[in-house]
């Protein structure tokens, strides 16, 4: 059960972490391109004119920039850079060009400079301390962008580089040739992008268009076009050799690699879908059979109220275990109530005494005094022995100075609430050991008393383990949503209809519902255990409502001494005390020796001390369970987001 619980928690944490990572990546640069469009005109002299249109969301960024890596094998120079901002009415407003480098460029200004290894263009925005959407146009002339061979001419241009640090919803482009080719088949085009999320086509005899959807940051996009040699008249980059066949062979090899990658992803996607579908059907059938064949164990008698303790030898820990279905163990919200209620029960059994004192600072406190050396002298219940020994160890640890120099009381048979609270907060491992020991001992006791059904527990564990499946499905669903093109290609290429995906989602929901119904039908208690649980629920309700009931015989306060132990365990002690004050108006005259628990609640500041101890116990358990503390993350961020375009060796992904 512990392993299943931890795996479930880890699965949830992974999903949350993946979501956070996804969101943080999108927001890390404070920039996001809604669309990046390229209009390219190839000229007959081998040059090309490019217009980039950026529709971009900007937040807290005053300068944008882009660099072009110099590469004489691809072009000789970039010239005539101009920039404009597109206004809401569609008109363009020219940005003012400067000839000096500036880390922060003034609003509505830009520079274009030769930086040695690259060219850099940068421009100022109006969103230094705000956010908004803007559209910019960058126009420039590229000399010798076309290579001229004996049998073809070639454009090979990387529009977005591997260092481009802005994600884009879409990247589109239109490339116009100087003149039309005679046969469209002579116009060969290829596109490269790592995520297989783009398309490129020769839409006419003189036009090539490409599109890439959901391009992540640092993902390059490049285009290669092989045209007849007569498309351009001249080029400085002219080579007296044939290149068409080697270009086709190179691109064919890359295309085959890309197709193998694509097919592999599709096969994996289909296999995962089939496996999930089969598992969902299996568990659905199993859940239905469990519901059909399992007879739910119902209480022999239903009670509105139960006016006595259901089992006189039941410890408060056992009562909580039964009434709240803690067959998988106590959690952080239980351990404090169990600990404090056991203190009260040990007080009734004369194993310890709780008295009111005034500490060195003149403030009221409660002191726990051990009256015996071993809890076995007063009780045979193992869970109470475990808690008694925990308190005894806390008393002994005063000798080690864990409470600081302010504690002069070295009496190892007593400990104040304040000292106990500090001991609990300083010994999380001991609290964890206490909780583990209580879980084990109570489960064993209730199994021995024929109240718990071990087979029922095992069956419930199996059903609860199905939750791991749901989180696995959620994980794969997340991965699919992050790569929607895989689903789309699976549907289009293999023929998986959308309704299959919908059916799988419906099956998940049905499995969750039937699994929960099946789990609730399986009882972890025997018939005797179910009957006792019913009595504990009715007993709790009686304690909550007794002051409102018209009882002929009001239980003696001695009985309520014991009742308060369980009221504390159930977390209703304060409500019960308020009712007692109504029914027993002479509570101020109570004798501690006769009514210790009543006196503690009504005359001592035990409620505050109890809450303090209870909260410390719960907090110590939670922190010791691996919850961890808070942390802060950080990282440098420029006031401008760097985007880099570099021309390097292509990585083929998409071909047509």
PLY file of the C-alpha trace (Angstrom):
ply
format ascii 1.0
element vertex 656
property float x
property float y
property float z
element edge 655
property int vertex1
property int vertex2
end_header
0.00 0.00 0.00
2.82 2.41 0.90
4.56 1.71 -2.40
1.34 2.31 -4.35
0.68 5.53 -2.47
4.18 6.81 -3.15
4.06 5.86 -6.84
0.71 7.63 -7.16
2.09 10.77 -5.50
5.19 10.65 -7.71
3.00 10.29 -10.82
0.99 13.35 -9.83
4.19 15.30 -9.14
5.61 14.31 -12.55
2.47 15.54 -14.31
2.52 18.79 -12.38
6.25 19.21 -13.06
5.79 18.59 -16.77
3.00 21.17 -16.87
5.15 23.68 -15.00
8.08 23.03 -17.33
5.84 23.46 -20.36
4.44 26.74 -19.05
7.82 28.02 -17.88
9.43 27.28 -21.24
6.73 29.21 -23.03
7.13 32.15 -20.67
10.88 32.04 -20.00
11.81 34.55 -22.68
8.69 36.70 -22.26
8.34 36.48 -26.03
6.15 34.42 -28.30
5.71 34.66 -32.05
2.15 34.24 -33.20
3.44 34.16 -36.75
6.79 34.65 -38.43
6.38 35.09 -42.18
9.06 35.34 -44.85
8.48 36.87 -48.30
11.45 36.05 -50.51
12.09 37.30 -54.03
14.95 35.56 -55.82
16.56 37.87 -58.39
18.08 36.86 -61.72
21.52 38.02 -60.55
21.58 35.37 -57.82
20.63 37.72 -54.99
17.40 37.75 -53.03
15.28 40.29 -51.23
13.72 39.15 -47.96
10.92 40.62 -45.87
10.40 39.13 -42.42
7.10 39.93 -40.72
7.08 39.33 -36.97
3.75 39.22 -35.15
5.00 38.83 -31.62
3.74 38.93 -28.03
6.17 40.90 -25.87
6.39 41.26 -22.11
8.90 43.36 -20.15
11.39 43.50 -23.01
12.74 46.74 -24.42
15.01 45.40 -27.17
14.73 42.58 -29.70
17.56 41.44 -31.91
18.58 38.84 -34.43
21.96 37.81 -35.80
22.99 36.33 -39.14
26.09 34.18 -39.06
28.50 34.96 -41.86
29.05 32.08 -44.29
30.70 32.70 -47.64
29.53 29.29 -48.83
25.89 30.46 -48.58
26.02 34.19 -49.35
28.50 37.04 -49.58
26.78 39.90 -47.72
23.56 41.33 -46.31
22.76 44.92 -47.24
20.09 47.64 -47.27
18.47 46.69 -43.97
15.30 48.67 -43.16
12.69 48.23 -40.45
9.14 49.33 -39.84
6.35 48.82 -37.36
2.92 47.89 -38.68
0.25 50.05 -37.05
-3.29 48.95 -36.22
-4.63 50.66 -39.34
-2.23 48.60 -41.48
0.11 51.45 -42.27
3.85 51.05 -41.74
5.89 53.40 -39.59
9.60 53.40 -40.41
12.01 52.90 -37.52
14.94 55.30 -37.25
18.28 53.74 -38.13
21.36 54.39 -36.00
24.93 53.39 -36.75
26.06 52.65 -33.20
25.75 49.51 -31.12
23.52 49.79 -28.06
22.64 47.13 -25.53
19.28 48.80 -25.02
18.00 50.36 -28.22
15.74 53.37 -27.93
12.10 52.91 -28.80
11.34 53.18 -32.54
15.06 52.99 -33.37
17.16 50.15 -34.80
20.70 49.41 -35.84
22.20 46.97 -38.35
25.91 46.35 -37.88
28.69 44.09 -39.07
29.87 42.48 -35.83
32.80 40.58 -37.37
31.55 36.98 -37.25
27.98 37.95 -37.91
25.54 40.69 -38.77
23.23 41.95 -36.07
19.96 43.83 -36.25
18.36 45.14 -33.04
15.39 47.38 -32.38
13.68 49.01 -29.44
10.15 48.19 -28.34
7.62 50.07 -26.24
7.17 47.20 -23.80
10.01 47.66 -21.33
7.66 47.52 -18.34
4.47 46.31 -19.98
3.17 43.73 -22.39
1.44 43.70 -25.74
1.43 42.43 -29.30
3.36 44.15 -32.06
4.05 43.55 -35.74
7.43 44.42 -37.25
8.78 44.15 -40.79
12.48 43.59 -41.48
13.64 44.05 -45.06
17.11 43.24 -46.37
19.01 42.29 -49.50
21.20 39.15 -49.61
23.97 39.13 -52.18
24.89 35.86 -53.92
22.25 33.78 -52.15
21.97 31.44 -55.15
24.71 28.99 -56.15
24.96 28.37 -59.89
26.08 24.95 -61.15
26.28 23.51 -64.68
23.07 21.50 -64.26
21.11 23.49 -61.68
20.94 26.52 -59.48
20.49 26.14 -55.74
19.02 28.17 -52.91
20.01 26.81 -49.47
18.88 29.13 -46.70
18.28 28.75 -42.98
15.43 31.08 -42.06
15.50 30.20 -38.35
18.64 28.99 -36.63
19.28 26.53 -33.83
19.87 29.47 -31.50
16.61 31.23 -32.26
15.24 31.57 -28.72
11.61 32.38 -29.46
8.90 29.78 -29.93
6.43 30.39 -32.76
2.90 29.21 -33.30
3.57 29.21 -37.03
6.44 30.00 -39.37
5.42 30.50 -42.98
7.14 31.59 -46.13
6.60 32.37 -49.81
9.56 32.18 -52.19
9.21 33.68 -55.68
11.54 32.72 -58.54
12.80 35.30 -61.06
10.83 33.46 -63.71
8.74 30.34 -64.04
10.23 26.95 -64.83
8.89 25.21 -67.92
7.97 22.03 -66.03
6.93 22.14 -62.38
8.68 18.77 -61.87
11.99 20.56 -62.49
11.42 22.59 -59.33
12.66 20.38 -56.48
12.09 21.56 -52.92
13.02 20.28 -49.46
12.43 21.58 -45.95
14.36 20.74 -42.80
13.11 21.03 -39.23
13.85 18.65 -36.33
10.30 18.08 -35.11
8.72 16.79 -38.35
6.14 19.53 -38.09
6.49 21.31 -41.43
5.42 21.10 -45.06
6.85 22.59 -48.24
5.38 22.64 -51.77
6.00 24.12 -55.18
2.57 25.72 -55.47
3.18 26.94 -59.00
5.92 27.07 -61.63
7.49 30.11 -59.98
6.40 29.90 -56.31
7.41 27.76 -53.34
5.57 27.92 -50.02
6.44 26.38 -46.67
4.82 26.20 -43.23
5.98 25.01 -39.81
3.53 24.77 -36.91
4.34 25.08 -33.22
8.04 25.57 -33.68
9.84 25.43 -30.35
12.73 27.65 -29.42
16.18 26.54 -30.66
14.63 24.54 -33.50
16.00 25.49 -36.91
13.93 25.86 -40.07
15.66 25.83 -43.45
14.72 25.45 -47.10
16.60 24.02 -50.05
15.48 24.52 -53.65
17.10 23.02 -56.74
16.07 24.87 -59.94
17.13 24.72 -63.56
20.40 26.60 -64.14
18.76 29.12 -66.46
16.53 30.51 -63.66
19.28 32.97 -62.71
21.51 34.72 -65.23
24.59 35.10 -63.11
26.01 34.68 -59.61
29.35 35.30 -57.97
28.95 31.86 -56.43
29.27 30.05 -59.76
30.79 26.56 -59.92
31.87 24.68 -63.04
30.49 21.32 -61.93
27.32 19.27 -61.85
25.53 19.15 -58.47
21.91 18.10 -59.05
22.42 14.35 -58.64
24.45 14.72 -55.43
21.85 17.14 -54.04
19.04 14.66 -54.79
21.00 11.75 -53.29
21.79 13.73 -50.16
18.21 14.83 -49.70
16.88 11.35 -50.45
19.07 9.89 -47.72
17.90 12.51 -45.27
14.29 11.99 -46.33
14.58 8.24 -45.77
15.99 8.86 -42.31
13.15 11.26 -41.59
10.54 8.79 -42.84
11.99 6.01 -40.71
11.81 8.29 -37.70
8.26 9.24 -38.55
7.15 5.66 -39.09
8.82 4.61 -35.86
6.90 7.26 -33.95
3.67 6.21 -35.63
4.21 2.54 -34.79
4.98 3.37 -31.18
1.89 5.58 -31.01
-0.35 2.84 -32.39
1.12 0.19 -30.09
0.62 2.43 -27.07
-2.97 3.11 -28.10
-3.70 -0.58 -28.57
-2.10 -1.53 -25.26
-4.00 1.17 -23.41
-7.23 0.15 -25.11
-6.70 -3.49 -24.14
-5.81 -2.65 -20.55
-8.86 -0.40 -20.24
-11.15 -3.17 -21.51
-9.50 -5.67 -19.15
-10.01 -3.52 -16.09
-13.53 -2.61 -17.13
-14.48 -6.29 -17.32
-12.71 -6.96 -14.03
-14.51 -4.08 -12.31
-17.90 -5.21 -13.62
-17.29 -8.79 -12.41
-16.20 -7.50 -9.00
-19.35 -5.39 -8.71
-21.54 -8.29 -9.82
-19.95 -10.98 -7.65
-19.20 -9.01 -4.48
-21.81 -8.74 -1.79
-21.27 -5.61 0.24
-21.02 -6.25 3.98
-23.71 -4.15 5.66
-24.20 -3.46 9.38
-26.47 -5.94 11.13
-28.19 -3.04 12.91
-28.24 0.62 11.93
-28.06 3.13 14.77
-29.03 6.76 14.92
-27.14 7.09 18.21
-25.05 4.73 20.29
-24.87 5.81 23.93
-21.87 3.82 25.12
-18.35 3.01 24.02
-18.74 0.29 21.36
-15.83 -1.76 22.73
-14.54 -1.02 26.20
-10.98 -2.21 25.52
-10.66 -0.17 22.31
-7.85 2.36 22.38
-8.47 5.80 20.85
-6.03 4.89 18.07
-8.07 1.79 17.23
-11.27 3.82 17.24
-9.84 6.29 14.72
-8.46 3.42 12.64
-11.92 1.81 12.41
-14.24 4.80 12.09
-12.11 6.58 9.47
-11.09 3.51 7.40
-7.38 3.86 8.07
-6.56 0.37 6.85
-3.75 1.88 4.78
-2.28 3.63 7.84
-2.56 7.00 9.56
-1.69 10.19 7.75
-0.40 13.55 8.97
-3.87 14.80 9.98
-4.51 11.76 12.19
-1.31 11.28 14.12
-1.69 14.40 16.29
-5.24 13.52 17.41
-4.24 9.92 18.10
-1.24 11.02 20.16
-3.14 13.58 22.27
-6.14 11.30 22.92
-3.80 8.52 24.02
-2.22 10.95 26.51
-5.66 11.43 28.06
-6.31 7.68 28.15
-2.95 7.04 29.82
-3.89 9.70 32.35
-7.11 7.81 33.16
-5.11 4.59 33.53
-2.78 6.29 36.02
0.25 5.80 33.79
0.87 9.54 33.76
-0.52 12.75 35.16
-1.12 16.08 33.45
-0.96 19.12 35.72
-1.05 22.87 35.31
2.16 24.81 36.02
3.62 28.27 35.55
6.89 28.25 33.64
9.99 30.36 34.24
8.56 33.19 32.14
5.42 33.32 34.22
3.24 31.76 31.53
0.86 28.88 32.04
1.96 25.50 30.76
1.04 21.85 31.22
3.38 19.29 32.70
3.28 15.56 31.93
4.47 13.42 34.86
5.15 9.72 34.37
3.70 7.76 37.28
5.13 4.36 36.27
8.32 3.23 34.58
6.60 1.10 31.98
3.16 1.33 30.39
2.81 -2.44 30.62
2.06 -1.99 34.31
-1.25 -0.34 33.49
-2.26 -1.51 30.02
-1.66 -4.38 27.67
-2.54 -2.41 24.52
0.56 -2.22 22.36
-0.24 1.11 20.67
-0.50 2.81 24.07
2.80 1.25 25.12
4.41 2.67 21.96
3.18 6.20 22.73
4.12 5.90 26.43
7.65 4.86 25.49
7.85 7.80 23.07
7.01 10.22 25.91
9.44 8.40 28.21
12.24 8.84 25.63
11.36 12.53 25.34
11.74 12.87 29.13
15.09 11.06 29.04
16.37 13.31 26.24
16.25 16.33 28.55
19.62 15.16 29.84
21.09 15.67 26.37
20.28 19.37 26.45
18.02 19.31 23.40
15.83 21.99 24.95
18.64 24.55 25.28
20.24 26.18 28.31
16.95 27.65 29.52
15.75 24.29 30.82
17.02 23.68 34.36
14.59 20.85 35.04
16.51 17.60 34.60
13.75 15.45 36.11
13.54 12.56 33.60
10.11 11.50 34.84
8.33 14.62 33.57
8.21 16.93 30.58
6.29 20.12 29.86
4.09 20.52 26.82
6.51 23.14 25.49
9.46 20.74 25.89
7.50 17.89 24.31
6.56 20.11 21.38
10.23 20.97 20.83
11.25 17.32 21.09
8.67 16.35 18.46
9.78 19.11 16.09
13.44 18.11 16.53
12.96 14.37 16.03
11.01 13.81 12.82
12.55 10.37 12.35
11.22 9.30 15.76
7.76 10.56 14.82
7.91 8.53 11.60
8.97 5.46 13.56
6.10 6.09 15.97
3.58 6.28 13.12
4.96 3.12 11.46
4.85 1.20 14.73
1.26 2.32 15.41
0.10 1.30 11.92
1.65 -2.13 12.29
0.49 -2.83 15.83
-3.11 -1.66 15.35
-3.54 -3.60 12.12
-2.24 -6.75 13.80
-4.50 -6.26 16.83
-7.61 -5.74 14.70
-6.76 -8.74 12.51
-6.31 -10.86 15.63
-9.65 -9.64 16.96
-11.32 -10.64 13.66
-12.38 -7.05 12.92
-10.23 -6.56 9.81
-10.47 -8.74 6.68
-7.01 -9.22 5.19
-8.39 -10.55 1.88
-10.60 -7.49 1.55
-7.59 -5.24 2.13
-5.62 -7.04 -0.61
-8.51 -6.72 -3.07
-8.83 -3.01 -2.35
-5.10 -2.56 -2.82
-5.35 -4.13 -6.26
-8.18 -1.79 -7.23
-6.41 1.26 -5.86
-3.29 0.27 -7.79
-5.31 0.90 -10.95
-4.93 4.59 -10.20
-1.33 4.23 -11.35
-2.70 3.20 -14.74
-4.79 6.36 -14.96
-1.80 8.54 -14.24
0.23 6.65 -16.86
-2.56 7.31 -19.34
-2.55 10.96 -18.33
1.21 11.06 -18.86
0.97 9.60 -22.36
-1.96 11.90 -23.03
0.21 14.83 -22.07
2.97 13.63 -24.40
0.44 13.28 -27.23
-0.90 16.75 -26.63
2.65 18.07 -26.78
3.09 16.32 -30.14
-0.31 16.63 -31.75
1.15 16.06 -35.19
1.89 12.45 -34.16
-1.80 11.85 -33.49
-2.79 13.60 -36.69
-0.31 11.58 -38.76
-1.41 8.36 -37.03
-5.02 9.10 -37.93
-4.28 10.14 -41.50
-1.54 7.63 -42.36
-2.76 4.52 -40.58
-6.46 5.24 -40.57
-7.18 5.52 -36.86
-10.45 7.47 -36.71
-10.98 10.18 -34.14
-13.84 8.30 -32.52
-11.33 5.65 -31.33
-9.53 8.31 -29.31
-12.88 9.52 -27.96
-13.83 5.93 -27.03
-10.58 5.55 -25.12
-11.27 8.72 -23.15
-14.79 7.49 -22.37
-13.36 4.13 -21.28
-11.00 5.86 -18.86
-13.93 7.66 -17.27
-16.04 4.49 -17.12
-13.12 2.54 -15.61
-12.69 5.20 -12.94
-16.38 5.10 -12.07
-16.72 1.30 -12.05
-13.42 0.96 -10.20
-14.66 3.27 -7.47
-17.97 1.39 -7.22
-16.11 -1.94 -7.01
-13.74 -0.57 -4.37
-16.64 0.62 -2.22
-18.34 -2.79 -2.43
-15.28 -4.55 -1.07
-15.16 -4.34 2.70
-11.86 -4.32 4.56
-13.78 -5.28 7.69
-15.42 -8.52 8.75
-19.10 -8.52 9.66
-18.09 -7.90 13.27
-15.84 -5.04 12.15
-18.60 -3.43 10.06
-20.98 -3.66 13.02
-18.42 -2.03 15.30
-17.73 0.74 12.76
-21.46 1.49 12.64
-21.49 1.77 16.44
-18.47 4.10 16.46
-20.16 6.40 13.93
-23.37 6.46 15.98
-21.34 7.00 19.17
-19.55 9.98 17.64
-22.89 11.45 16.55
-24.26 10.95 20.06
-21.35 12.86 21.62
-21.87 15.70 19.16
-25.64 15.93 19.70
-26.19 14.78 23.30
-26.80 18.29 24.69
-29.67 18.64 22.23
-31.27 15.32 23.12
-34.03 15.00 25.69
-32.47 12.28 27.81
-34.18 11.08 30.97
-30.91 9.79 32.41
-27.85 11.96 31.82
-24.63 9.87 31.90
-22.45 10.40 34.94
-19.39 12.63 34.51
-17.16 9.65 35.19
-18.45 8.12 31.96
-17.77 11.37 30.10
-14.19 11.17 31.35
-13.76 8.19 29.04
-15.94 9.70 26.32
-13.62 12.73 26.12
-10.76 10.45 25.15
-12.58 9.39 21.99
-13.97 12.88 21.38
-10.35 14.07 21.28
-9.44 11.24 18.92
-12.32 12.17 16.59
-11.48 15.90 16.70
-14.76 16.96 18.37
-13.54 17.57 21.95
-14.23 21.31 21.99
-17.79 20.77 20.75
-18.38 18.10 23.40
-17.02 20.35 26.16
-19.44 23.12 25.15
-22.30 20.62 25.42
-21.10 19.41 28.82
-21.08 22.95 30.16
-24.76 23.21 29.19
-25.78 19.90 30.77
-23.48 20.10 33.82
-23.53 23.73 35.05
-21.42 22.86 38.13
-18.36 21.94 36.10
-16.35 24.68 37.91
-16.35 22.60 41.10
-14.84 19.46 39.53
-12.22 17.56 41.53
-9.09 16.69 39.55
-8.56 13.43 41.43
-12.02 12.22 40.38
-12.39 13.87 36.98
-8.85 14.44 35.62
-9.78 14.71 31.94
-12.75 16.96 32.62
-10.63 19.16 34.87
-7.87 19.35 32.27
-10.25 20.57 29.57
-12.29 22.93 31.76
-9.70 24.47 34.07
-6.34 24.19 32.35
-5.19 25.77 29.11
-4.90 22.27 27.72
-6.86 22.96 24.54
-4.17 25.32 23.30
-1.41 22.99 24.46
-3.20 20.01 22.92
-3.58 21.81 19.61
0.06 22.83 19.70
1.23 19.26 20.35
-1.19 17.86 17.78
-0.07 20.30 15.11
3.61 19.69 15.87
3.12 15.95 15.64
1.28 16.25 12.32
3.81 18.74 10.90
6.76 16.65 12.02
5.27 13.58 10.39
4.61 15.46 7.13
8.10 16.96 6.92
9.71 13.65 7.76
7.72 11.89 5.04
9.71 13.56 2.29
7.53 16.57 1.59
10.56 18.84 1.59
10.76 22.56 2.04
10.31 25.47 -0.26
12.92 26.60 -2.73
13.44 29.50 -5.04
14.49 29.29 -8.63
16.26 31.85 -10.70
18.38 32.55 -13.68
19.72 35.44 -15.62
17.52 37.14 -18.15
18.49 39.89 -20.46
16.27 42.86 -20.86
16.30 41.85 -24.47
15.73 38.28 -25.59
18.50 37.01 -27.79
17.52 35.32 -31.03
20.18 33.95 -33.30
20.03 32.68 -36.83
22.96 30.55 -37.87
23.65 28.71 -41.09
25.12 25.29 -40.45
24.93 21.72 -41.58
21.27 20.90 -42.21
19.30 18.31 -40.28
16.71 16.95 -42.69
13.24 16.39 -41.35
10.46 17.24 -43.76
10.59 16.61 -47.47
8.16 16.75 -50.29
0 1
1 2
2 3
3 4
4 5
5 6
6 7
7 8
8 9
9 10
10 11
11 12
12 13
13 14
14 15
15 16
16 17
17 18
18 19
19 20
20 21
21 22
22 23
23 24
24 25
25 26
26 27
27 28
28 29
29 30
30 31
31 32
32 33
33 34
34 35
35 36
36 37
37 38
38 39
39 40
40 41
41 42
42 43
43 44
44 45
45 46
46 47
47 48
48 49
49 50
50 51
51 52
52 53
53 54
54 55
55 56
56 57
57 58
58 59
59 60
60 61
61 62
62 63
63 64
64 65
65 66
66 67
67 68
68 69
69 70
70 71
71 72
72 73
73 74
74 75
75 76
76 77
77 78
78 79
79 80
80 81
81 82
82 83
83 84
84 85
85 86
86 87
87 88
88 89
89 90
90 91
91 92
92 93
93 94
94 95
95 96
96 97
97 98
98 99
99 100
100 101
101 102
102 103
103 104
104 105
105 106
106 107
107 108
108 109
109 110
110 111
111 112
112 113
113 114
114 115
115 116
116 117
117 118
118 119
119 120
120 121
121 122
122 123
123 124
124 125
125 126
126 127
127 128
128 129
129 130
130 131
131 132
132 133
133 134
134 135
135 136
136 137
137 138
138 139
139 140
140 141
141 142
142 143
143 144
144 145
145 146
146 147
147 148
148 149
149 150
150 151
151 152
152 153
153 154
154 155
155 156
156 157
157 158
158 159
159 160
160 161
161 162
162 163
163 164
164 165
165 166
166 167
167 168
168 169
169 170
170 171
171 172
172 173
173 174
174 175
175 176
176 177
177 178
178 179
179 180
180 181
181 182
182 183
183 184
184 185
185 186
186 187
187 188
188 189
189 190
190 191
191 192
192 193
193 194
194 195
195 196
196 197
197 198
198 199
199 200
200 201
201 202
202 203
203 204
204 205
205 206
206 207
207 208
208 209
209 210
210 211
211 212
212 213
213 214
214 215
215 216
216 217
217 218
218 219
219 220
220 221
221 222
222 223
223 224
224 225
225 226
226 227
227 228
228 229
229 230
230 231
231 232
232 233
233 234
234 235
235 236
236 237
237 238
238 239
239 240
240 241
241 242
242 243
243 244
244 245
245 246
246 247
247 248
248 249
249 250
250 251
251 252
252 253
253 254
254 255
255 256
256 257
257 258
258 259
259 260
260 261
261 262
262 263
263 264
264 265
265 266
266 267
267 268
268 269
269 270
270 271
271 272
272 273
273 274
274 275
275 276
276 277
277 278
278 279
279 280
280 281
281 282
282 283
283 284
284 285
285 286
286 287
287 288
288 289
289 290
290 291
291 292
292 293
293 294
294 295
295 296
296 297
297 298
298 299
299 300
300 301
301 302
302 303
303 304
304 305
305 306
306 307
307 308
308 309
309 310
310 311
311 312
312 313
313 314
314 315
315 316
316 317
317 318
318 319
319 320
320 321
321 322
322 323
323 324
324 325
325 326
326 327
327 328
328 329
329 330
330 331
331 332
332 333
333 334
334 335
335 336
336 337
337 338
338 339
339 340
340 341
341 342
342 343
343 344
344 345
345 346
346 347
347 348
348 349
349 350
350 351
351 352
352 353
353 354
354 355
355 356
356 357
357 358
358 359
359 360
360 361
361 362
362 363
363 364
364 365
365 366
366 367
367 368
368 369
369 370
370 371
371 372
372 373
373 374
374 375
375 376
376 377
377 378
378 379
379 380
380 381
381 382
382 383
383 384
384 385
385 386
386 387
387 388
388 389
389 390
390 391
391 392
392 393
393 394
394 395
395 396
396 397
397 398
398 399
399 400
400 401
401 402
402 403
403 404
404 405
405 406
406 407
407 408
408 409
409 410
410 411
411 412
412 413
413 414
414 415
415 416
416 417
417 418
418 419
419 420
420 421
421 422
422 423
423 424
424 425
425 426
426 427
427 428
428 429
429 430
430 431
431 432
432 433
433 434
434 435
435 436
436 437
437 438
438 439
439 440
440 441
441 442
442 443
443 444
444 445
445 446
446 447
447 448
448 449
449 450
450 451
451 452
452 453
453 454
454 455
455 456
456 457
457 458
458 459
459 460
460 461
461 462
462 463
463 464
464 465
465 466
466 467
467 468
468 469
469 470
470 471
471 472
472 473
473 474
474 475
475 476
476 477
477 478
478 479
479 480
480 481
481 482
482 483
483 484
484 485
485 486
486 487
487 488
488 489
489 490
490 491
491 492
492 493
493 494
494 495
495 496
496 497
497 498
498 499
499 500
500 501
501 502
502 503
503 504
504 505
505 506
506 507
507 508
508 509
509 510
510 511
511 512
512 513
513 514
514 515
515 516
516 517
517 518
518 519
519 520
520 521
521 522
522 523
523 524
524 525
525 526
526 527
527 528
528 529
529 530
530 531
531 532
532 533
533 534
534 535
535 536
536 537
537 538
538 539
539 540
540 541
541 542
542 543
543 544
544 545
545 546
546 547
547 548
548 549
549 550
550 551
551 552
552 553
553 554
554 555
555 556
556 557
557 558
558 559
559 560
560 561
561 562
562 563
563 564
564 565
565 566
566 567
567 568
568 569
569 570
570 571
571 572
572 573
573 574
574 575
575 576
576 577
577 578
578 579
579 580
580 581
581 582
582 583
583 584
584 585
585 586
586 587
587 588
588 589
589 590
590 591
591 592
592 593
593 594
594 595
595 596
596 597
597 598
598 599
599 600
600 601
601 602
602 603
603 604
604 605
605 606
606 607
607 608
608 609
609 610
610 611
611 612
612 613
613 614
614 615
615 616
616 617
617 618
618 619
619 620
620 621
621 622
622 623
623 624
624 625
625 626
626 627
627 628
628 629
629 630
630 631
631 632
632 633
633 634
634 635
635 636
636 637
637 638
638 639
639 640
640 641
641 642
642 643
643 644
644 645
645 646
646 647
647 648
648 649
649 650
650 651
651 652
652 653
653 654
654 655
